[in-house]
Amino acid sequence: MKKTLEKCAEERIKEWLKAPLDPETRNEIKALMEKNPEKANESFSETLQFGTAGMRAIMAIGSNCLNIYTIRQATQGLANYILSQNILAPSVIISYDCRHHSREFALECAKVLAGNKIKVYLYRELRPTPMASWGVRHYRTTAGIMITASHNPPEYNGYKVYWSDGAQVTSPHDTKIMAEVQKLENFDQIKLANENDPLIQWLDEEADRAYLSEILKLRLTPHEDEEKGHWLNILYSPLCGAGKIVVKQALEKAGFTNVSYVKGQEGPDGNFANLRHPDPEGEEARKLGEAQLLSQKADLCLFTDPDSDRLAVSILHEGQVISFTGNELGCLLIDFILEVNKHIPKNSAAVTTIVSTPLFDAILEKHHITPFHVLTGFKYIGEKIHLWETSKPSYSYLFGFEESMGYLYGTHARDKDATIGALLASEMALHLKKQGKTLLHRLYELYSLYGIYREKAISIQLEEGGEKMLKIMAYLRSNTPTSIGKRKVVSVIDYMKGQNDLPKANVLCLELDDHSKIIIRPSGTEPKIKIYGQMRNLKAKCVTKNDINATDKELDRMLDDAKAILHNGSDSRDRS
């Protein structure tokens, strides 16, 4: 049976065809209506929602996709909000990554802002996400835009917004910008300048030099880097993305001159050299680099995601390739900072997320540093930095990380920054190499000092989408488990009720009788439920690989038990 156009899609298409569309887009819409109504329904039955972090969607024509028209709408809404604030000489910085249409979308943003008499600083070529955050602060702009879909597949793109402190927008700016976007009823309300408008200022190498200068100031062992940096054999993969512009430069300027690219992933390339998911957390993305690490007998391989805000590290240890999780690398980095930085303020504090490893807290507490926990999303770490800088007495920000491989040392930016992460990881690897050690040696030493802390996250994919996620979470709240396998639930933390002054969030944390934890939350960007397991073993004093493997097996069993409960909850909702 041939599909027909849904009424809401048909009405939205009529509205679009009334607008002054370019001929190619107009013809494409008409062809969709006639030849592929099912696709037309997908593209026009909804409007793309501007969420708290912006937008992320497949690039295609239609109100529910990313294209120059939905990009213009979002930017007009942002412009309207900026102008409503009565800011003297408002301005916005714009950056973009390697994805298809990223530069085109960035230019459309610039034209809309200039059309609204807002000054624009636009990078002439692709630049990493942290350079958007840094640029807001450096150029003292009102806001910032980053065109990226992070590690999503090649057909996706996205739109992130920063406010004047350099962090991604949080309350109240996020909801007020969303409201302005939703007020727009048609394309006639969008003001558009041409790309040669004098309000658009292009940025190039001068911005790079200023950014790299800030990065180099953050070195922890500068003399060691300059004298011995060439000892370290470093491989680097930007995963075909924006990291190629600055990461290798930063390493070489610091003294790490023995750096080579992973062949075939230098980029930039919007197709990501046939990587379906250019995500450094995934084995697929690291496979090519780790093979070269082994054959080249390098010391370590650094991987940055396409917009170069996240970092993964793999090393060669006794002839074997070892990769580190975000939790492991985050703990190694804070340990290194505390070991070599002799000028840490007494009121220092560090920030991580509620789903990150408790080992981070143990390390901080031993050094009398205050740990803070925020919801998932680096914008909440950026929010803490801003709060501490604007309130007295307060804390001095030292370091922040999230388990999904995002790290920030320093306050040059307010978003995770793979450039400073790569530099610190290289300094740490060199420092340990001088002692005849690797990062794995130091991780085992941390386990001996604090206990074995192991974490793992799994996902339950849901074809039904967001509504199903909400039903499962509601079921868990009304049927909270009293045990996970053989482990008793001793405490339940429901973040929907608000915890420790955090915003309400759809997250449940089950604390178990052996100090393990299960944390459950729906994904914010994909139709899936995420389950985080945390387990610790404080008995092993001289840690061996067998001790770690045994803890990992227990963790896997606990996650399987938790997953079974979620599946039961899903089935129960379906039967009701």
N, C-alpha and C positions, 0 to 999 in steps of 0.2 A: 504493500500500500504506500502510495507516494505521500511524503510528508507535506504538510501545508504550513504556511507562515502563521505563527502565533500572533494574536491580536496586538499584544504589547510590543512585539518585535516589528510588526507592520507599521504601527503608529510611530515608533522611534525612527524607522527607516524613512518615513514620509517627512519627519522633521529634519533629518539629515539632508535629504534631497532638496529641501527648500533653501539650504545654506549654500554659500558660494564655495562649493567643493572644487578641487582640481578635477579635470576631465578623467584622469586615470581612476581616481577614487570613485567618482560618479558611475563610471562604466562597470567597475568591479562590484559595486553594490547592486546594480541592476542585474548583473550576471548571477550573483548569489541568489537573488530573489527568484530568478527564473530556473536556474539549473541546480541549485543546492540549498533549498529552503531549510534543511536541517542545520546546515552551517550558518545560515542567516539567523536562525533562531538563537544559536549559541552566541553569535556575535552581537545581537541587538536586543535580546530579551531582557537583559540587565544593563545597568550602568556601572562602569568601573568605579569601585569605591575607593575614596581617598581615606586610608586608615591612619592610625596613630604614627606609623613610620613612613607614610607615603603610599605608593602604589607598586604593585608587581604583577605582571600579567604577560600572556603571550602577545607577541607583536603581530597584529593583523588589523584589517579595517573593521570598524564597529565600535559601538558605545561601551562594550565590555572588554575591549582589548586596548593595548597600547599602540598609539599611532599619533601623528602630529596634531590631530584634532583633540584627542583626550589629553595629550600633553599640554596643549594650549589652554584648555579649560582649567586644569589643575593649577597652572601658573597664573592665570587670571585670578583665580580664587586666592592664591598666595599674595598676589599684588594687591588685591582689594583689602586683605587683612593688614598688610604692611602699611598701606596708606591710611587705614583707619586708626593707626597708632600715633598719627601726627608726629612722625619722626623727622627731624631736620635732615635733609639730604640722604634719603634711604638708598641702600645699595645691596646687591646680592652677588655672591661669587658662585660660579657654575663649573663643575668638573664632570667628567664622563669616562667610562672605561672602554674596553675593546669590542663590546657587543655590536652587532649589526644595528644600524640606525642611531647609535648612541650620540655620535657627533651631530647628526641631523636634529635629534630631539633636544640636545643642549642648545643648539642655535635657535630653535623655535622658542625655548624658554627665554633666551636672551632677547629675542624680538618682542615677545609679549611684555617683558619687564620694561624694556626701553619704550615701548608704546605707552606704558603707564608712567613715563618720566622717572623711572627708577634706574640708577646707574648699575651697570653690569661689569663684573670682572670675569672674563671667559677664557679658560685655558685653550690655547691654540691647538694643542694635541691632547690625547688622553692622559689622565693623571689618576693616581690612586685615590680612593675614598678619603684616607686621612689627610690628603692635601686639600680637600674641600673643607674639612673641619679646621685644619690649621689655617687655611686661607681666610676663613671667617674672622679669626682672631687677628691675623697679621694685617689684613686690610681693613679691619674694624667695620665689617659689613653688618647690615641688619639681619641677613639670613644667608643661607647657602643651599644649593641644590646639587645632588649627585645623581647622575644617570647611571644606574647599574642594577643588575639582578643577582649580584653576588655570585653564588655557585650554581644557580639554576641552569637547566639545559639551554642550548644555544637559541632556541626560539623565544626565550623570555627576555624581557627588559624591565626596568623599574625606575622609580623616582623617589629619592629620599630628601627630606628637608631638615636643615639645621637652623637654629636660632642664633642670636648674637653672641652667646657664650661659646659657640662652637660645637655644642652637643646637639644630637637629634632632638627635634621638638618634643616637649612633654607638656603636661597641663600647666597653664590653660591654653597655651598657643595651639597645641595639636587640635583640640576640639573646635576652636574658633576658626582655624584655617579650614577644617573640614566643612564647617557650616557655610563659609564663604563659597567654597567650591560647589556645595549643594544648592546654593541660591541661584546659580547660573542656569538659565532656562534655554538659551540658544547661543549660537556662534556669533551673533551680531553684537553680543556684549563683550567680546574679546577685542582688545586694542592691540594692534600689531604694527611694529616699526619694521624698517628693512634692516638687513644685516650690516649695512654700512653706517648705521646711526651713530653719531658721535658719543652717545651714552654707553656704547659697548666698547670696552677696553680689553684688548687681547693680552693674555699673559703667556710668557714663554720661559726661557732659561733663567731669567732674573729671579723669578719665583722659585725655581728649583734650587738655586744657590742659597736663597734665604731659608728655605725649608731644610736643606741639608746642613746648613750652619747650625740650626736648632738641634737637629739629630746628633751631630758630632759633639755638641756640648754635653750630651747625656752619657757619653762613654764612661764606663766605670774603671777601666784599666788602660788609659790612653798610652802610657809609656810602654807597657807590655805589648799593646797592639802594634805600635810603630816599630818596635825592635824585633818582635818575633811573629808578627801577623802573617808573614809569608810562609811560616811553618805549616799553617793550617791549609789543607787542601779542601776547598769548598766547591760543591756543586750547587747550582741554583736553578730552579724552575719557576718562572712566573706563571706557569700554566697558561701560556699564550696571552697573558693579560697585562695590566697597566704597571705591575711591579717592575717590569723591565726598565722603565724610565728612571727610577731612582734607587732601587735596592742595591744593585751591583755598584753603582756610583758611591753610595754611602759606605759600603764595605771597603772599597778600594781607597777611598779618602781616609778611612780610619786606619789603614795599614794592612788590610787583608787583600793582598795583591794577587793571591793564587786562587782566583775565582773563575769558574767556567760554567757555561750554561748546559742544562740538560738538552741534548740534541733533539730537535723536533718539537720543542715546547717553548722556544724563545718568543715567538709571536711578534707583535700582537695579531690575534686571529680570532674573529668572532665565531668560527666553527670549532675552536678549541682542539685542533688537530685530532678530530674524531673522538674526543672525550665526550661521552654522553653527559656526565656530571663532573664538571671541573672543580671538584670539592676536595681540598687537601686532607680532609678527614677520611676520605674513602681510599681504599687500597688501589682502585683502578687508576685514580689520578696520580698516585705515587709510583706506580709500577715501573714506568720507563725510567724515572730518576733513580729508583733503588737498584735497578739492574745496572745502570751506569755507575752508580756508587760502588757496587761490588766489582765490576770489571776494571774501573779506574783506580780502585783502592783509595778513594778519597776518604777524608775524615768524617764529613757530614754532608747531607743534602738538605737544602732549604727549599720549601715549597710555599708560594703565596697564591691565594685565590685570585680570580680574574680582576677584582678591584683592589687587591693587595691590602686588605685590612686584616686578614687572618693568616696565620703561619703554622706550618707543620714542619717537623724536624725528624730526619732519619739519620742514623749514624752507622759506621762500621765498627763493630765491637768483636774483637777476637775472630775476625773473618766472617762474621755474620751481620746481616742488616737488621738493625733494631729501630723500630719507629716508636714515637712517644705520643700518648694521648694529650689532649689539651690540659687535663688535670695534672698529668705528670710534668709537662713542660712548665706549666704555671708555678708549680711548687719548686721546681729546679731554679726557675728564674728568681723567685722571691728569696730563696735560700742564698743564691749567688749575690743578689743585691745586698742582703743583710751581712754577708760575709766580707765583702770588699769595700762597701761604702762606709767610710768612717765618719761621715758628717750627716747622719740621719737625725732630724729634729726629734725632740723628746715627745712631742705631741703628734707623732706620725700615725697614720692609719692607712689600711689597705682594704680594698673592696673586691668582693667576688659575688657570685649569684647564689641563690638558694639551692641550685642543683649541682653546685661545684663541690669538690672534695673537702672534707673536714681536715685533711692533712694540712691544708693551707692555714687554717686556724691554729693548729698545734704549733706550726713553725713560728707564726707571728707571736703567739702568746709566750713562747719561750724567750723571745727577744723583746718582750714588753711593748709590742705594737698592737694597736687595737684593730680587730677585724670587723668589717661591716658586710652585711648580706643584703642584696637587692634582688628584685625580680629579674628574670631572664631578659636580655636586651641591654646592649652596652649603653644605651641612652640613659639608663638609670645610674650607671657608674659616672657618666658625664655630669648628671644632675647632682650627684654627691660632691664632685669637685667644685662645681659652681656654688653649692650651698656653703661649703667650708671656706671658700674664698670671700664670701659676702656676709658671713656672720662671725661675730667674735664674742667670747673666746670660742675657738673651734679647733679642728684638726688640720694637719698638714698632709696632703695626699702623697702617698709613696708609690703605690702600684695597684693596678686593677687587672683582673682577668676573668674570662668566662670559659667554661669547659669546652665550648665549641671553637677553641683555638684563637681566641681574641685576647690581646695583651696591650697594656698601655703603661709605659714608664715615662714619667715627665708629664707636664701639663701644656705642652706645645699644641696638642690637639685634644679633643674631647670625645674621640672615637678610637676604637682599637686601631693599632698601627703596626703593620707587619714590617715596616722598615726598621723601627727601633727594636722590634722583637727579633729580627734577623741579626741586627748588630749585637744585641746582648747575648743571644744564643751563640754567636761566633766568639765573643769575648769569653764566655763561660767555657766553651769547648777548648779554646787555646789555654786558658788558665789551668784546666784539668789536664790537658795534654802535657804541659810542663811538669806535672806531677806523675806522669805515666798513667793517667786515668782517662776514662771516657764519661759521658753523661750517665751511662748505665751504672758505672761504678758508684757515682755520687747518689743516684736514686736508691741503690741498695743501702748506702750509708744512711740516707734519710729514713728508710724503713727500720734500720737497726736502732736509730735514735728515737723515733717517734712511734713505731709500730707499722705494720703493713696496712696501708689503706688502698683499697681497690674499688674502682667504679666502672660502671658500664651502663650504656643507654640502649634500649631497643625501641622499635616503633611498631605499632599495629596500623597497617594501612586500611583506610576505610573508603570504599568506592562510593558510599552514600554521601560523603562530604561532611560539611560543618554541622548540620542538624544531628547527624548520628553521633558526632563527638560530644555534643551537649547532652544528648540522652544518656550516653554512657557515664559521663561525669555526674549527672543527676542521680542515676541509679546507684553509683558508688556512695554518694552522700546519704541516701536513704537506706542503703544496705551495706554500711561500712564493715569490711571484714574484721573479725576478731583475731585472725591469724593469717600468716602467709606461710603455707606449708606447716612445718613444725614450730615456727617462730610466732610467739604471741605478739599482737599489736598492743603496745603499752600506752601509746599516745597518738592522737590524730590532730594534725595542724591543717586547718582549712583556711586557705588564703583568701577565699571569698568573704570571710568574716573580717578581714584586715588583720595584719600581724606586724608588730613593731613599727608602726607608722608607715608601712608599705601600702601602696595602692591595692585595692581589691583585685584579685586575680583568680582565674579558674584553675587552681592548683591544689592538690591534696598531698600531704606528706604523712606517711605512716611510719612511726618510730617503733622498732621492734625490741624484744627483750634482750637481745645480744648486742644492742647499740647499732644494729644495721638500720638502714632506711630504705623505703620505697617511695619515690616521688612521682606523681602522675599528673600530666597536664596535656591538653590538646595543643597541637602545633599552631603557631600563629600564621604560617604561610602555606601549609599543605594539609590535605584531609587525612590526618593521622593522629593517633594518641601516642605520646612519648612516655616511656617508663624508665626512670633512672633508679639504678640500684647502687647503694653504697654499703660497703662492708669493711670491717677492720679486724685485724688480728694483732693483739698486743703481747702475745705470749712469746713469739719468736724473737730472740735477742741477736743471734748471729744468723742473719737472713740468708736463705738459699733460694734457688729457683724453684725447688720443690715446695717450699713454704708458700711462695707466690702462686704457683700453679694450683695448690690445694685451696687457697683462698678464692681464686678465680672460679674453680669448679663449684664451690659453695655459692658464690655469687650468681653463677649461671642457673643453678637449681632454684635459688630464690626468685630470680627474674622469671623463670618458667612458671613457678607457682603464682606469681603476680599476674602474669599474662593469662593464665587459665581463669583467674577470677574476673579479669576484664572481658574475656570471651563469654563467660557465663552471664555476666551483666548484659552484654550485647544481645545474647540469645533471649534473655528474660524480657528485655524491652521489646524484642521483635514479637514475642508470643503474647504480650499484653495487649 
